[in-house]
């Protein structure tokens, strides 16, 4: 899916900027779920510098070289001054403003502990990754050359969270946590697959041997009793919003070492 996103963007935009954008997005999300909160903000700044330059390219045909200092205040004013109708409001207004929020967090936010005991790094990192997801989805929406329903599917997959506790070996998903019961094991696999979901056959091949005999019962419980999973009509299964919240709220997507630290 990421390669499909890249192909759609580089058809109209500078390939190096696109690669910077996608690499920073992936690193920020990876760091976030591994607990590297400050690193997520750093990658967020890198993402924004690429995104600002992509907006420059779209509106002027040129952009400030990578490594050069960006005058984001001037750029935001310039983009906002483009007459309505010449560019989408997303390009003129929405994207520049949300990018500036992340940029300022990276450059100006005081990361010292707050007096009330709330860790600002956690707050900031959560905002950063949410904004990065939204911005990337906007770029896909602006530059997709596929039918609308396909574009929506691409966007949905972009914002799907990847679980560090799962490693993909040529399509075989291996759960790196050895402490999970069958239900948590299965819902974590479906979390990783996002809107793509998985067939019963795939799940049967990925779960541990001792979980296979009762896999149907496990899936039925997750679907009917907990509403963490939706069962499709083709023996396929997909995680629900409730299932995503359960995985994230219980730290299932973390590696075993990270889970032990928390």
C-alpha positions in Angstrom: 0.0 0.0 0.0 2.8 2.4 0.8 4.3 1.9 -2.6 1.0 2.6 -4.2 0.8 5.9 -2.2 4.4 6.8 -3.4 3.6 6.1 -7.0 0.5 8.3 -6.9 2.5 11.2 -5.4 5.7 11.0 -7.5 3.6 11.2 -10.7 3.1 14.9 -9.9 5.6 15.8 -7.1 9.4 15.7 -6.6 10.4 12.1 -5.8 13.0 13.0 -3.1 10.5 15.1 -1.2 7.9 12.4 -1.4 10.4 9.9 -0.1 11.3 12.2 2.8 7.6 12.7 3.6 6.9 8.9 3.7 10.1 8.0 5.5 9.5 10.6 8.2 5.9 9.4 8.6 6.9 5.8 9.0 9.6 6.7 11.5 7.4 8.9 13.6 4.7 6.2 13.9 7.3 3.5 14.6 8.9 5.6 17.3 5.5 6.6 18.8 4.4 3.0 19.3 7.8 2.0 20.7 7.6 4.8 23.3 10.1 7.2 21.6 7.9 10.2 22.2 10.6 12.9 21.6 11.8 11.1 18.5 8.2 11.2 17.1 8.2 15.0 17.4 11.6 15.2 15.7 10.4 13.1 12.8 7.3 15.2 12.8 9.4 18.3 12.1 11.2 16.4 9.3 7.8 15.4 7.8 6.6 19.0 7.9 9.6 20.4 6.1 9.0 17.9 3.3 5.3 18.7 3.3 5.8 22.5 3.2 8.1 22.1 0.2 5.5 19.9 -1.6 3.0 22.7 -1.1 5.6 25.1 -2.5 6.1 22.9 -5.5 2.3 22.5 -6.1 1.6 26.2 -6.0 4.8 27.7 -7.6 6.5 24.8 -9.5 9.7 25.2 -7.3 10.7 24.7 -3.7 13.4 25.7 -1.2 16.3 23.2 -1.3 16.3 20.5 1.3 18.6 21.6 4.1 17.8 25.3 3.6 16.0 27.2 6.4 12.3 27.5 5.7 10.5 30.8 6.4 7.2 29.0 7.4 5.5 32.3 8.4 6.0 33.8 5.0 5.1 30.5 3.3 1.8 30.3 5.2 1.0 33.9 4.3 1.8 33.2 0.7 -0.4 30.1 0.5 -3.2 31.8 2.4 -3.1 34.7 -0.1 -3.7 32.5 -3.1 -7.1 33.6 -4.5 -10.0 31.2 -3.7 -10.6 28.8 -6.5 -7.0 28.7 -7.8 -6.1 26.0 -5.2 -8.2 23.8 -2.9 -8.8 25.2 0.6 -6.8 22.3 1.9 -3.7 23.6 0.1 -4.3 27.3 0.8 -5.3 27.1 4.5 -5.8 23.7 6.2 -2.5 21.9 5.5 -0.2 24.9 6.2 -1.9 25.6 9.5 -1.8 22.1 10.9 1.8 21.7 9.7 2.8 24.8 11.5 1.4 23.3 14.8 3.7 20.3 14.5 6.6 22.4 13.3 6.3 24.6 16.4 6.1 21.6 18.8 9.4 20.3 17.3 11.1 23.7 17.6 9.6 25.6 20.5 7.8 23.3 22.9 9.3 23.2 26.4 9.7 19.5 27.1 10.3 20.0 30.9 7.9 18.2 33.2 4.7 20.1 33.9 3.9 21.1 37.5 0.7 19.1 37.3 2.5 15.8 36.6 1.3 15.5 33.0 4.1 14.5 30.6 4.0 16.9 27.7 6.0 14.5 25.5 3.0 12.1 25.5 0.5 14.8 24.7 2.7 16.2 22.0 3.6 12.9 20.4 -0.1 11.9 20.2 -0.9 15.2 18.5 2.0 14.9 16.1 1.2 11.4 14.8 -2.5 12.2 14.4 -1.6 15.3 12.3 0.9 13.4 10.2 -1.8 10.8 9.4 -4.2 13.5 8.4 -1.7 15.4 6.2 -0.6 12.3 4.4 -4.2 11.3 3.8 -4.9 14.8 2.4 -2.0 14.5 -0.1 -3.3 11.1 -1.3 -6.8 12.7 -1.7 -5.3 15.5 -3.7 -3.1 13.4 -6.0 -4.8 10.0 -6.3 -5.5 8.8 -9.9 -7.7 6.0 -8.9 -11.5 5.7 -8.4 -12.9 7.5 -5.4 -13.6 4.2 -3.5 -10.1 3.0 -4.0 -8.7 6.4 -2.8 -10.8 6.1 0.3 -9.4 2.6 0.9 -5.8 3.9 0.5 -6.5 6.7 3.0 -7.9 4.2 5.5 -4.9 2.0 5.3 -2.5 5.0 5.7 -3.9 5.8 9.1 -4.0 2.2 10.2 -1.5 1.7 13.0 1.3 -0.8 12.7 2.1 -2.9 15.7 5.8 -3.2 16.7 4.9 -6.5 18.4 4.3 -8.1 15.0 6.9 -8.8 12.4 6.1 -9.6 8.8 8.2 -12.4 7.2 7.2 -12.4 3.5 3.5 -12.2 4.3 3.7 -14.4 7.4 2.8 -12.4 10.5 4.7 -13.4 13.5 3.5 -12.1 16.9 6.6 -11.4 19.0 4.6 -11.4 22.3 4.7 -14.8 24.1 2.5 -13.7 26.9 -0.8 -13.2 25.1 -3.9 -15.5 25.3 -5.7 -16.6 22.1 -8.2 -13.6 22.0 -5.5 -11.0 22.4 -3.3 -12.8 20.0 -6.0 -12.8 17.3 -7.2 -9.3 17.8 -3.6 -8.1 17.6 -3.1 -9.8 14.2 -6.3 -8.1 12.9 -5.1 -4.8 14.3 -2.0 -5.1 12.2 -4.0 -5.9 9.1 -6.3 -2.9 9.5 -9.0 -2.5 6.9 -7.5 -5.3 4.8 -8.6 -7.8 7.4 -7.6 -11.5 7.2 -9.2 -14.7 6.2 -9.7 -17.6 8.6 -7.1 -19.6 6.6 -4.5 -16.8 7.2 -5.3 -16.5 10.8 -5.1 -20.3 11.2 -1.6 -20.2 9.8 -0.5 -17.3 12.0 -1.8 -18.3 15.4 0.2 -20.7 17.6 -0.6 -24.4 17.1 -2.4 -24.7 20.5 -4.8 -21.9 19.5 -6.0 -23.5 16.2 -8.5 -26.0 17.7 -10.6 -23.3 19.2 -9.9 -20.5 16.6 -13.6 -20.4 15.4 -14.8 -20.1 19.0 -12.2 -17.3 19.7 -13.3 -15.4 16.6 -17.0 -15.8 17.5 -16.4 -14.4 21.0 -14.5 -11.5 19.6 -17.2 -10.8 17.1 -20.4 -11.5 19.0 -19.6 -11.0 22.6 -17.0 -8.2 22.5 -17.6 -6.5 19.1 -13.9 -6.3 18.6 -14.1 -8.1 15.3 -16.4 -8.0 12.3 -17.0 -11.3 10.5 -17.4 -10.8 6.7 -19.4 -13.0 4.3 -16.3 -14.6 2.8 -14.8 -16.2 5.9 -12.9 -13.0 6.5 -12.5 -10.9 9.6 -11.7 -7.3 10.3 -11.0 -5.3 13.5 -13.6 -2.8 14.6 -13.0 0.6 16.2 -13.7 -1.0 19.6 -11.1 -3.6 18.9 -8.5 -0.9 17.9 -9.2 0.9 21.2 -8.8 -2.3 23.2 -5.5 -3.1 21.6 -4.1 0.4 22.1 -5.6 0.9 25.6 -4.0 -2.4 26.8 -0.6 -1.9 25.1 -0.9 -5.1 23.1 0.9 -3.6 20.1 4.0 -3.0 22.1 6.9 -5.5 22.1 7.2 -7.7 25.1 10.2 -5.7 26.5 8.3 -2.4 26.1 5.2 -3.9 27.8 7.3 -5.0 30.7 8.7 -1.5 31.2 5.2 -0.1 31.5 
